[in-house]
Amino acid sequence: MNMKKIFFLFFLLSSILAFRASAQCQLDVNIQQTGILSCTNASVDLTANVSPATGDLHYEWYGPNGGVVLYTASITASQPGFYTVYVSDSLTGCWGGDTIQVLSDGTIPVVTVGVISNGGCDGTGPSSPNSQRPHATPTFGLMDSQHPIL
């Protein structure tokens, strides 16, 4: 056999082995989420679970605005939208990714508004110092303790 044939066979065999290895080399990445965003839940945790994980894993998260968020296995999301993570294994060269949509509960809190009487002119109304009934001081604008209500 001449050297050209040996080199060709070596190249062919190594190409076939590399193709088979790359076809089997994909990480299974699944993002787990801890709830949805709401007025009582300002953020959610996202965690990338990876299998098989044999080497040093590198994470790259992208947020709803398209920019890189963090390079860790878990992140905290405070905005609704799509989050994507790509994970690579430095030992095997394998990689994988996953995308999840973080939802926001758009329910507006229920607010009950009542009319508070200023009382009668004779000083016996609910806001007079002579009244036996408790009363509340009215405030201007509608809001709860954390968020204005539109």
Secondary structure, 3 states (H helix, E strand, C coil): CCHHHHHHHHHHHHHHHHHHHHHHCECEEEEEECCCECCCCCCEEEEEEEECCCCCEEEEEECCCCCECCCCCEEEECCCEEEEEEEEECCCCCEEEEEEEECECCCCCCCCCCCCCCCCCCCCCCCCCCCCCCCCCCCCCCECCCCECC
